[in-house]
């Protein structure tokens, strides 16, 4: 199962992204995390930061590679909880670009339904993202790479439609067959 953890992009340049993950009580993983106090799991915050940084790299390379994955995380610190009804605003700034991806400084803050951000961050740290094609290791997967690149472009178009539109969002957690 794949979770799409970026619902809206507020700003995107070749070096920086500001994106949001809206947290709804309907998200299945909240039933277990925690039953009497549902909050967005820390690993999902890290995945949201990874996906946001991946969009920066896809934009920089014009979707030249099919995969953008977390290669390394450093100094990840968690602070505030992100409860249903609030959203996580992720900011990822490219610190160092490489041929195979890049390193980002990431910060996530909790924003309530009234648009007020908390003073303490929900997540901070540095992440390294790797960009690659599956066919680099297994040439038989070249066709799948093409389908994944197209899938990423289609997802991007959905997110792009909501850019700059307050309250606009795309559904999260929707599984799409590739």
MDTraj code that builds the backbone (N, CA, C; nanometers):
import mdtraj as md
import numpy as np

residues = "UNK UNK UNK UNK UNK UNK UNK UNK UNK UNK UNK UNK UNK UNK UNK UNK UNK UNK UNK UNK UNK UNK UNK UNK UNK UNK UNK UNK UNK UNK UNK UNK UNK UNK UNK UNK UNK UNK UNK UNK UNK UNK UNK UNK UNK UNK UNK UNK UNK UNK UNK UNK UNK UNK UNK UNK UNK UNK UNK UNK UNK UNK UNK UNK UNK UNK UNK UNK UNK UNK UNK UNK UNK UNK UNK UNK UNK UNK UNK UNK UNK UNK UNK UNK UNK UNK UNK UNK UNK UNK UNK UNK UNK UNK UNK UNK UNK UNK UNK UNK UNK UNK UNK UNK UNK UNK UNK UNK UNK UNK UNK UNK UNK UNK UNK UNK UNK UNK UNK UNK UNK UNK UNK UNK UNK UNK UNK UNK UNK UNK UNK UNK UNK UNK UNK UNK UNK UNK UNK UNK UNK UNK UNK UNK UNK UNK UNK UNK UNK UNK UNK UNK UNK UNK UNK UNK UNK UNK UNK UNK UNK UNK UNK UNK UNK UNK UNK UNK UNK UNK UNK UNK UNK UNK UNK UNK UNK UNK".split()
xyz = np.array([
    [0.0841, -0.1173, 0.0000],
    [0.0000, 0.0000, 0.0000],
    [0.0883, 0.1231, 0.0000],
    [0.0491, 0.2227, -0.0746],
    [0.1228, 0.3476, -0.0799],
    [0.0317, 0.4597, -0.0333],
    [0.0826, 0.5417, 0.0535],
    [0.0093, 0.6584, 0.0996],
    [0.0630, 0.7812, 0.0282],
    [-0.0246, 0.8578, -0.0321],
    [0.0128, 0.9861, -0.0888],
    [-0.0077, 1.0885, 0.0221],
    [0.1019, 1.1409, 0.0760],
    [0.0945, 1.2248, 0.1948],
    [0.1117, 1.3729, 0.1672],
    [0.1038, 1.4115, 0.0427],
    [0.1024, 1.5534, 0.0082],
    [-0.0319, 1.5817, -0.0566],
    [-0.1119, 1.6665, 0.0099],
    [-0.2449, 1.6999, -0.0394],
    [-0.2476, 1.8310, -0.1159],
    [-0.1562, 1.9220, -0.0824],
    [-0.1582, 2.0540, -0.1433],
    [-0.0170, 2.1102, -0.1449],
    [0.0171, 2.1770, -0.2528],
    [0.1457, 2.2453, -0.2623],
    [0.1189, 2.3947, -0.2661],
    [0.1772, 2.4654, -0.1695],
    [0.1586, 2.6104, -0.1619],
    [0.2670, 2.6864, -0.2368],
    [0.3876, 2.6291, -0.2421],
    [0.5007, 2.6942, -0.3077],
    [0.5949, 2.5865, -0.3583],
    [0.6430, 2.6039, -0.4794],
    [0.7407, 2.5104, -0.5333],
    [0.8355, 2.5846, -0.6262],
    [0.9639, 2.5751, -0.5942],
    [1.0690, 2.6289, -0.6810],
    [1.1672, 2.5149, -0.7068],
    [1.2765, 2.5435, -0.7759],
    [1.3777, 2.4409, -0.7999],
    [1.4533, 2.4027, -0.6727],
    [1.4393, 2.4829, -0.5663],
    [1.5150, 2.4589, -0.4440],
    [1.4297, 2.4439, -0.3182],
    [1.2988, 2.4674, -0.3290],
    [1.2174, 2.4709, -0.2073],
    [1.0726, 2.4337, -0.2366],
    [1.0103, 2.3703, -0.1372],
    [0.8683, 2.3387, -0.1454],
    [0.8043, 2.3662, -0.0101],
    [0.6813, 2.4152, -0.0144],
    [0.5957, 2.4259, 0.1031],
    [0.4689, 2.3496, 0.0650],
    [0.4411, 2.2442, 0.1406],
    [0.3294, 2.1560, 0.1072],
    [0.2541, 2.1187, 0.2344],
    [0.1305, 2.0697, 0.2168],
    [0.0465, 2.0355, 0.3313],
    [-0.0062, 1.8937, 0.3225],
    [-0.0161, 1.8328, 0.4404],
    [-0.0802, 1.7027, 0.4582],
    [-0.1944, 1.7248, 0.5564],
    [-0.3187, 1.7130, 0.5074],
    [-0.4364, 1.7281, 0.5918],
    [-0.4614, 1.5966, 0.6644],
    [-0.4880, 1.6039, 0.7933],
    [-0.5087, 1.4824, 0.8726],
    [-0.6571, 1.4692, 0.9045],
    [-0.7143, 1.3561, 0.8614],
    [-0.8557, 1.3263, 0.8811],
    [-0.8690, 1.2041, 0.9700],
    [-0.9699, 1.2022, 1.0552],
    [-0.9936, 1.0871, 1.1418],
    [-1.0248, 0.9615, 1.0607],
    [-1.0602, 0.9770, 0.9340],
    [-1.0932, 0.8632, 0.8483],
    [-0.9702, 0.7848, 0.8030],
    [-0.8504, 0.8364, 0.8268],
    [-0.7299, 0.7666, 0.7821],
    [-0.7086, 0.6421, 0.8670],
    [-0.6983, 0.5277, 0.7993],
    [-0.7014, 0.3978, 0.8668],
    [-0.5935, 0.3777, 0.9725],
    [-0.4748, 0.4314, 0.9534],
    [-0.3665, 0.4090, 1.0494],
    [-0.3905, 0.4802, 1.1824],
    [-0.4821, 0.5772, 1.1871],
    [-0.5096, 0.6480, 1.3122],
    [-0.5853, 0.5610, 1.4123],
    [-0.6528, 0.4571, 1.3649],
    [-0.7262, 0.3685, 1.4554],
    [-0.6320, 0.2999, 1.5538],
    [-0.5089, 0.2754, 1.5131],
    [-0.4111, 0.2091, 1.5987],
    [-0.3080, 0.3051, 1.6578],
    [-0.3104, 0.4285, 1.6156],
    [-0.2059, 0.5237, 1.6571],
    [-0.2673, 0.6541, 1.7034],
    [-0.3146, 0.6667, 1.8076],
    [-0.3436, 0.5787, 1.9203],
    [-0.4944, 0.5745, 1.9360],
    [-0.5540, 0.4635, 1.9775],
    [-0.6998, 0.4507, 1.9789],
    [-0.7731, 0.5610, 2.0564],
    [-0.7179, 0.6053, 2.1682],
    [-0.7864, 0.7099, 2.2462],
    [-0.7282, 0.8487, 2.2225],
    [-0.6205, 0.8560, 2.1461],
    [-0.5543, 0.9845, 2.1166],
    [-0.4935, 0.9771, 1.9774],
    [-0.5763, 0.9811, 1.8719],
    [-0.5224, 0.9637, 1.7364],
    [-0.4339, 1.0811, 1.6932],
    [-0.3151, 1.0474, 1.6447],
    [-0.2223, 1.1477, 1.5926],
    [-0.1478, 1.0887, 1.4727],
    [-0.1026, 1.1757, 1.3854],
    [-0.0245, 1.1336, 1.2697],
    [0.1068, 1.0712, 1.3179],
    [0.1346, 0.9466, 1.2809],
    [0.2590, 0.8826, 1.3249],
    [0.3827, 0.9573, 1.2729],
    [0.4883, 0.9549, 1.3530],
    [0.6123, 1.0217, 1.3146],
    [0.6682, 0.9710, 1.1829],
    [0.6564, 0.8405, 1.1572],
    [0.7068, 0.7853, 1.0318],
    [0.6291, 0.8421, 0.9125],
    [0.5011, 0.8745, 0.9327],
    [0.4225, 0.9356, 0.8247],
    [0.4645, 1.0812, 0.8025],
    [0.5037, 1.1497, 0.9096],
    [0.5569, 1.2857, 0.8946],
    [0.6848, 1.2820, 0.8120],
    [0.7719, 1.1855, 0.8436],
    [0.8968, 1.1707, 0.7689],
    [0.8686, 1.1355, 0.6232],
    [0.7705, 1.0494, 0.5992],
    [0.7334, 1.0138, 0.4614],
    [0.6764, 1.1347, 0.3873],
    [0.5976, 1.2189, 0.4547],
    [0.5444, 1.3405, 0.3914],
    [0.6595, 1.4326, 0.3503],
    [0.7605, 1.4461, 0.4376],
    [0.8773, 1.5282, 0.4043],
    [0.9532, 1.4683, 0.2862],
    [0.9647, 1.3355, 0.2832],
    [1.0322, 1.2664, 0.1734],
    [0.9585, 1.2901, 0.0423],
    [0.8257, 1.2763, 0.0439],
    [0.7478, 1.2976, -0.0780],
    [0.7570, 1.4423, -0.1249],
    [0.7543, 1.5371, -0.0321],
    [0.7652, 1.6787, -0.0696],
    [0.9003, 1.7051, -0.1370],
    [1.0084, 1.6570, -0.0757],
    [1.1415, 1.6760, -0.1337],
    [1.1511, 1.6074, -0.2706],
    [1.0863, 1.4925, -0.2823],
    [1.0841, 1.4223, -0.4114],
    [1.0230, 1.5064, -0.5220],
    [0.9186, 1.5835, -0.4895],
    [0.8568, 1.6697, -0.5912],
    [0.9545, 1.7768, -0.6390],
    [1.0371, 1.8290, -0.5483],
    [1.1376, 1.9277, -0.5891],
    [1.2332, 1.8643, -0.6899],
    [1.2805, 1.7425, -0.6595],
    [1.3745, 1.6769, -0.7502],
    [1.3093, 1.6378, -0.8824],
    [1.1842, 1.5901, -0.8773],
    [1.1140, 1.5585, -1.0035],
    [1.1001, 1.6842, -1.0888],
    [1.0676, 1.7965, -1.0256],
    [1.0526, 1.9226, -1.0996],
    [1.1864, 1.9633, -1.1614],
    [1.2938, 1.9546, -1.0825],
    [1.4270, 1.9939, -1.1308],
    [1.4709, 1.9106, -1.2504],
    [1.4301, 1.7829, -1.2538],
    [1.4756, 1.6907, -1.3586],
    [1.3699, 1.6646, -1.4653],
    [1.2555, 1.7315, -1.4555],
    [1.1448, 1.7105, -1.5486],
    [1.1030, 1.5628, -1.5529],
    [1.0932, 1.5030, -1.4343],
    [1.0483, 1.3642, -1.4188],
    [1.1361, 1.2660, -1.4963],
    [1.2676, 1.2910, -1.4969],
    [1.3601, 1.2048, -1.5715],
    [1.3772, 1.0670, -1.5086],
    [1.3529, 1.0550, -1.3788],
    [1.3678, 0.9273, -1.3092],
    [1.2335, 0.8859, -1.2511],
    [1.2123, 0.7559, -1.2397],
    [1.0824, 0.7070, -1.1927],
    [1.0696, 0.7050, -1.0412],
    [1.1797, 0.6926, -0.9701],
    [1.1746, 0.6746, -0.8250],
    [1.2456, 0.7876, -0.7511],
    [1.1825, 0.8349, -0.6441],
    [1.2440, 0.9289, -0.5498],
    [1.2193, 0.8696, -0.4120],
    [1.3263, 0.8238, -0.3476],
    [1.3118, 0.7540, -0.2193],
    [1.4066, 0.8120, -0.1145],
    [1.3695, 0.7897, 0.0104],
    [1.4530, 0.8314, 0.1218],
    [1.5776, 0.7445, 0.1268],
    [1.6929, 0.8073, 0.1191],
    [1.8195, 0.7346, 0.1265],
    [1.8741, 0.7394, 0.2693],
    [1.8589, 0.8548, 0.3339],
    [1.9122, 0.8707, 0.4694],
    [1.8381, 0.9840, 0.5391],
    [1.8194, 0.9688, 0.6691],
    [1.7648, 1.0775, 0.7509],
    [1.8615, 1.1035, 0.8648],
    [1.8784, 1.2303, 0.8971],
    [1.9717, 1.2694, 1.0029],
    [1.9072, 1.3714, 1.0950],
    [1.9365, 1.3567, 1.2225],
    [1.8919, 1.4539, 1.3240],
    [1.7420, 1.4792, 1.3179],
    [1.6636, 1.3757, 1.2948],
    [1.5183, 1.3918, 1.2925],
    [1.4697, 1.4094, 1.4359],
    [1.3955, 1.5148, 1.4574],
    [1.3390, 1.5431, 1.5895],
    [1.1893, 1.5661, 1.5728],
    [1.1146, 1.5102, 1.6672],
    [0.9697, 1.5262, 1.6665],
    [0.9287, 1.6146, 1.7825],
    [0.8277, 1.6973, 1.7602],
    [0.7793, 1.7875, 1.8646],
    [0.6303, 1.7725, 1.8827],
    [0.5546, 1.8629, 1.8247],
    [0.4089, 1.8647, 1.8401],
    [0.3403, 1.7494, 1.7690],
    [0.2264, 1.7085, 1.8236],
    [0.1414, 1.6084, 1.7610],
    [0.0560, 1.6739, 1.6533],
    [0.0253, 1.5984, 1.5472],
    [-0.0664, 1.6447, 1.4430],
    [-0.1927, 1.5592, 1.4554],
    [-0.2976, 1.6187, 1.5085],
    [-0.4228, 1.5475, 1.5340],
    [-0.5199, 1.5686, 1.4179],
    [-0.6191, 1.4811, 1.4055],
    [-0.7212, 1.4994, 1.3015],
    [-0.7863, 1.6378, 1.3118],
    [-0.8114, 1.6964, 1.1958],
    [-0.8665, 1.8315, 1.1905],
    [-0.7597, 1.9365, 1.1687],
    [-0.6342, 1.9004, 1.1923],
    [-0.5207, 1.9901, 1.1692],
    [-0.4454, 1.9435, 1.0452],
    [-0.3456, 2.0192, 1.0061],
    [-0.2613, 1.9702, 0.8980],
    [-0.1155, 1.9964, 0.9273],
    [-0.0336, 1.9166, 0.8634],
    [0.1112, 1.9270, 0.8745],
    [0.1590, 2.0079, 0.7550],
    [0.2231, 2.1207, 0.7832],
    [0.2814, 2.2011, 0.6748],
    [0.4302, 2.1681, 0.6689],
    [0.4712, 2.1090, 0.5587],
    [0.6097, 2.0668, 0.5381],
    [0.6827, 2.1712, 0.4536],
    [0.8013, 2.2087, 0.4997],
    [0.8908, 2.2920, 0.4205],
    [1.0190, 2.2123, 0.4001],
    [1.0586, 2.1962, 0.2764],
    [1.1823, 2.1250, 0.2433],
    [1.2659, 2.2147, 0.1536],
    [1.3876, 2.2388, 0.1961],
    [1.4772, 2.3251, 0.1200],
    [1.6010, 2.2459, 0.0787],
    [1.6313, 2.2500, -0.0498],
    [1.7462, 2.1778, -0.1038],
    [1.8753, 2.2408, -0.0524],
    [1.9567, 2.1598, 0.0156],
    [2.0861, 2.2061, 0.0672],
    [2.1982, 2.1746, -0.0303],
    [2.1885, 2.0547, -0.0903],
    [2.2949, 2.0104, -0.1813],
    [2.2341, 1.9184, -0.2868],
    [2.2492, 1.9562, -0.4120],
    [2.2035, 1.8722, -0.5234],
    [2.3185, 1.7819, -0.5678],
    [2.2842, 1.6584, -0.6036],
    [2.3822, 1.5641, -0.6575],
    [2.3250, 1.5051, -0.7859],
    [2.4066, 1.4324, -0.8594],
    [2.3582, 1.3668, -0.9802],
    [2.2515, 1.2626, -0.9481],
    [2.2586, 1.2058, -0.8272],
    [2.1678, 1.0974, -0.7893],
    [2.0565, 1.1423, -0.6945],
    [2.0382, 1.2738, -0.6742],
    [1.9322, 1.3212, -0.5850],
    [1.9691, 1.4502, -0.5165],
    [1.9528, 1.4531, -0.3833],
    [1.9853, 1.5739, -0.3107],
    [1.9604, 1.5602, -0.1620],
    [2.0158, 1.6571, -0.0872],
    [1.9986, 1.6647, 0.0570],
    [1.9126, 1.7855, 0.0883],
    [1.8183, 1.7672, 0.1811],
    [1.7213, 1.8703, 0.2158],
    [1.7179, 1.8961, 0.3654],
    [1.6944, 2.0206, 0.4011],
    [1.6601, 2.0565, 0.5378],
    [1.5074, 2.0584, 0.5411],
    [1.4468, 1.9857, 0.6356],
    [1.3011, 1.9782, 0.6416],
    [1.2500, 2.0258, 0.7769],
    [1.1347, 2.0912, 0.7715],
    [1.0640, 2.1362, 0.8911],
    [0.9163, 2.1136, 0.8676],
    [0.8495, 2.0639, 0.9681],
    [0.7048, 2.0465, 0.9606],
    [0.6400, 2.1133, 1.0795],
    [0.5351, 2.1900, 1.0549],
    [0.4639, 2.2552, 1.1635],
    [0.3175, 2.2153, 1.1606],
    [0.2537, 2.2215, 1.2771],
    [0.1120, 2.1903, 1.2895],
    [0.0337, 2.3185, 1.2667],
    [-0.0656, 2.3101, 1.1785],
    [-0.1529, 2.4240, 1.1519],
    [-0.2953, 2.3784, 1.1803],
    [-0.3677, 2.4581, 1.2589],
    [-0.5051, 2.4188, 1.2915],
    [-0.6009, 2.4626, 1.1813],
    [-0.7284, 2.4282, 1.1967],
    [-0.8277, 2.4564, 1.0925],
    [-0.8493, 2.6059, 1.0711],
    [-0.8103, 2.6885, 1.1683],
    [-0.8216, 2.8335, 1.1536],
    [-0.6991, 2.8930, 1.0843],
    [-0.6005, 2.8074, 1.0509],
    [-0.4820, 2.8543, 0.9812],
    [-0.3710, 2.9031, 1.0726],
    [-0.3819, 2.8777, 1.2024],
    [-0.2802, 2.9214, 1.2971],
    [-0.1762, 2.8115, 1.3167],
    [-0.0498, 2.8474, 1.2990],
    [0.0588, 2.7511, 1.3148],
    [0.1068, 2.7489, 1.4590],
    [0.1468, 2.6314, 1.5044],
    [0.2026, 2.6184, 1.6394],
    [0.3428, 2.6776, 1.6420],
    [0.3876, 2.7127, 1.7612],
    [0.5217, 2.7695, 1.7759],
    [0.6304, 2.6640, 1.7625],
    [0.6064, 2.5464, 1.8184],
    [0.7067, 2.4387, 1.8141],
    [0.6826, 2.3511, 1.6913],
    [0.7891, 2.3082, 1.6254],
    [0.7718, 2.2223, 1.5068],
    [0.7249, 2.0818, 1.5427],
    [0.6635, 2.0163, 1.4461],
    [0.6233, 1.8767, 1.4614],
    [0.7386, 1.7845, 1.4225],
    [0.8197, 1.8274, 1.3248],
    [0.9348, 1.7488, 1.2788],
    [1.0394, 1.8443, 1.2222],
    [1.1647, 1.8119, 1.2469],
    [1.2774, 1.8842, 1.1864],
    [1.3872, 1.7830, 1.1566],
    [1.4749, 1.8184, 1.0661],
    [1.5896, 1.7323, 1.0382],
    [1.6425, 1.7521, 0.8975],
    [1.7284, 1.6596, 0.8586],
    [1.7868, 1.6588, 0.7238],
    [1.7600, 1.5228, 0.6621],
    [1.7254, 1.5255, 0.5341],
    [1.7021, 1.3997, 0.4634],
    [1.7769, 1.4016, 0.3309],
    [1.8177, 1.2834, 0.2889],
    [1.8805, 1.2681, 0.1584],
    [1.7876, 1.1833, 0.0730],
    [1.7557, 1.2337, -0.0454],
    [1.6661, 1.1664, -0.1387],
    [1.7470, 1.1161, -0.2572],
    [1.7206, 0.9913, -0.2962],
    [1.7860, 0.9318, -0.4131],
    [1.6856, 0.9242, -0.5273],
    [1.7298, 0.9629, -0.6455],
    [1.6510, 0.9519, -0.7691],
    [1.7130, 0.8427, -0.8552],
    [1.6283, 0.7545, -0.9080],
    [1.6813, 0.6489, -0.9948],
    [1.5681, 0.5864, -1.0756],
    [1.6061, 0.5108, -1.1760],
    [1.5135, 0.4278, -1.2528],
    [1.5334, 0.2831, -1.2101],
    [1.4275, 0.2081, -1.2041],
    [1.4356, 0.0664, -1.1699],
    [1.5200, -0.0101, -1.2714],
    [1.5138, 0.0333, -1.3966],
    [1.5864, -0.0363, -1.5041],
    [1.7380, -0.0226, -1.4916],
    [1.7854, 0.0671, -1.4067],
    [1.9300, 0.0798, -1.3867],
    [1.9877, -0.0492, -1.3282],
    [1.9092, -0.1192, -1.2483],
    [1.9532, -0.2463, -1.1878],
    [1.8939, -0.3670, -1.2595],
    [1.7719, -0.3511, -1.3124],
    [1.7047, -0.4612, -1.3820],
    [1.6453, -0.4071, -1.5122],
    [1.7181, -0.4189, -1.6216],
    [1.6743, -0.3632, -1.7499],
    [1.5338, -0.4062, -1.7920],
    [1.4877, -0.5200, -1.7459],
    [1.3536, -0.5677, -1.7825],
    [1.2439, -0.4778, -1.7244],
    [1.2788, -0.3895, -1.6332],
    [1.1787, -0.3019, -1.5700],
    [1.1652, -0.1659, -1.6398],
    [1.2241, -0.1517, -1.7564],
    [1.2190, -0.0242, -1.8287],
    [1.0751, 0.0192, -1.8586],
    [0.9905, -0.0755, -1.8961],
    [0.8505, -0.0414, -1.9250],
    [0.7807, 0.0093, -1.7987],
    [0.8064, -0.0538, -1.6862],
    [0.7485, -0.0091, -1.5592],
    [0.7962, 0.1314, -1.5247],
    [0.9241, 0.1610, -1.5495],
    [0.9749, 0.2966, -1.5272],
    [0.8924, 0.3987, -1.6051],
    [0.8644, 0.3675, -1.7307],
    [0.7840, 0.4585, -1.8129],
    [0.6461, 0.4816, -1.7537],
    [0.5821, 0.3742, -1.7054],
    [0.4485, 0.3882, -1.6448],
    [0.4554, 0.4669, -1.5142],
    [0.5593, 0.4452, -1.4355],
    [0.5754, 0.5192, -1.3098],
    [0.5980, 0.6679, -1.3357],
    [0.6778, 0.7003, -1.4370],
    [0.7009, 0.8412, -1.4708],
    [0.5703, 0.9078, -1.5122],
    [0.4908, 0.8379, -1.5919],
    [0.3610, 0.8926, -1.6331],
    [0.2682, 0.9078, -1.5127],
    [0.2681, 0.8091, -1.4248],
    [0.1882, 0.8158, -1.3024],
    [0.2292, 0.9377, -1.2193],
    [0.3598, 0.9618, -1.2038],
    [0.4077, 1.0781, -1.1287],
    [0.3647, 1.2088, -1.1937],
    [0.3699, 1.2135, -1.3263],
    [0.3261, 1.3354, -1.3971],
    [0.1766, 1.3601, -1.3750],
    [0.0962, 1.2542, -1.3769],
    [-0.0483, 1.2690, -1.3542],
    [-0.0770, 1.3140, -1.2114],
    [-0.0084, 1.2558, -1.1131],
    [-0.0244, 1.2996, -0.9744],
    [0.0163, 1.4450, -0.9606],
    [0.1242, 1.4828, -1.0286],
    [0.1712, 1.6201, -1.0234],
    [0.0640, 1.7155, -1.0762],
    [-0.0013, 1.6783, -1.1863],
    [-0.1060, 1.7645, -1.2429],
    [-0.2189, 1.7867, -1.1428],
    [-0.2555, 1.6829, -1.0684],
    [-0.3590, 1.6982, -0.9651],
    [-0.3152, 1.7956, -0.8567],
    [-0.1924, 1.7818, -0.8107],
    [-0.1420, 1.8724, -0.7079],
    [-0.1276, 2.0139, -0.7605],
    [-0.0828, 2.0253, -0.8841],
    [-0.0616, 2.1555, -0.9456],
    [-0.1926, 2.2340, -0.9572],
    [-0.3027, 2.1634, -0.9797],
    [-0.4332, 2.2298, -0.9913],
    [-0.4701, 2.3030, -0.8636],
    [-0.4275, 2.2511, -0.7478],
    [-0.4601, 2.3125, -0.6201],
    [-0.3628, 2.4190, -0.5753],
    [-0.2515, 2.4376, -0.6480],
    [-0.1523, 2.5366, -0.6053],
    [-0.2110, 2.6761, -0.6081],
    [-0.1918, 2.7460, -0.4963],
    [-0.2359, 2.8846, -0.4884],
    [-0.3831, 2.9005, -0.4605],
    [-0.4579, 2.7925, -0.4493],
    [-0.6010, 2.8006, -0.4217],
    [-0.6254, 2.7622, -0.2765],
    [-0.6610, 2.8598, -0.1904],
    [-0.6822, 2.8267, -0.0499],
    [-0.7877, 2.7179, -0.0334],
    [-0.7529, 2.6182, 0.0461],
    [-0.8479, 2.5103, 0.0749],
    [-0.8556, 2.4018, -0.0297],
    [-0.7911, 2.4222, -0.1449],
    [-0.7964, 2.3212, -0.2490],
    [-0.7072, 2.2045, -0.2094],
    [-0.7544, 2.0866, -0.2319],
    [-0.6756, 1.9689, -0.1953],
    [-0.7133, 1.8521, -0.2838],
    [-0.6234, 1.7575, -0.2897],
    [-0.6523, 1.6319, -0.3581],
    [-0.6653, 1.5250, -0.2531],
    [-0.7350, 1.4168, -0.2814],
    [-0.7509, 1.3135, -0.1792],
    [-0.6178, 1.2483, -0.1440],
    [-0.6001, 1.2160, -0.0186],
    [-0.4767, 1.1476, 0.0218],
    [-0.5065, 1.0015, 0.0464],
    [-0.4029, 0.9216, 0.0411],
    [-0.4186, 0.7805, 0.0707],
    [-0.4896, 0.7003, -0.0362],
    [-0.5053, 0.7569, -0.1549],
    [-0.5731, 0.6868, -0.2622],
    [-0.4734, 0.5952, -0.3316],
    [-0.5038, 0.4686, -0.3347],
    [-0.4162, 0.3727, -0.4014],
    [-0.4431, 0.3769, -0.5510],
    [-0.3374, 0.3898, -0.6296],
    [-0.3508, 0.3931, -0.7751],
    [-0.2702, 0.2783, -0.8318],
    [-0.3326, 0.1983, -0.9131],
    [-0.2628, 0.0841, -0.9735],
    [-0.1686, 0.1347, -1.0805],
    [-0.0498, 0.0774, -1.0817],
    [0.0489, 0.1165, -1.1828],
    [0.0674, 0.0022, -1.2787],
])
top = md.Topology()
chain = top.add_chain()
for i, resn in enumerate(residues, 1):
    res = top.add_residue(resn, chain, resSeq=i)
    for name in ("N", "CA", "C"):
        top.add_atom(name, md.element.get_by_symbol(name[0]), res)
traj = md.Trajectory(xyz[None], top)
